[in-house]
């Protein structure tokens, strides 16, 4: 059975057990930040344009994707704290 991430999402891969090369970490950091931004934007559109039933059905899986992307970011930022955006540091 997959383990749960820090945010309670099931993770079935071992990414969190390895060190990531700096170049890969920079790429993944950028990608995960962009993903988070786009997913958040999509929730806004769904809230504005969809029924309550559609919103409910959409928001749960998107929330899980966001949680997992933040888990990936946390792992990267543990190794390379300088990659953590200032906006993340404000909430620590």
WONOR-V333220 format. One record per pair of residues at least 6 apart in sequence whose ideal C-beta (glycine too) atoms are under 7 Angstrom apart, sorted by the first residue. I is the first residue (numbers start at 0). GAP is how many residues later the second one is. D is the distance in Angstrom with one decimal. If there is no record, write none. Layout:
I&GAP&D  I&GAP&D
This chain:
1&8&4.2  1&9&5.7  1&10&4.0  2&8&5.9  3&6&6.0  4&6&4.9  4&62&6.9  4&63&6.4  4&66&4.2  5&65&5.7  5&68&6.6  6&60&3.8  6&63&6.4  6&64&5.9  8&55&5.3  8&58&4.7  8&59&4.7  8&62&6.7  14&57&6.8  14&60&6.8  15&59&5.2  18&60&6.0  19&8&6.9  19&56&6.3  19&59&6.2  21&58&6.6  24&51&4.8  24&54&6.4  24&55&5.2  24&58&6.3  25&57&6.6  27&44&6.6  27&48&6.0  28&44&6.7  28&47&5.2  28&54&4.8  31&37&4.7  31&40&5.3  31&41&5.1  32&52&6.8  34&34&5.3  35&30&6.0  35&33&5.3  38&23&5.4  38&26&6.0  38&27&5.5  41&20&6.7  42&16&6.1  42&19&5.9  45&8&6.7  45&9&5.5  45&12&4.9  46&8&5.8  49&8&7.0  75&7&6.1  76&6&6.0  76&7&4.3
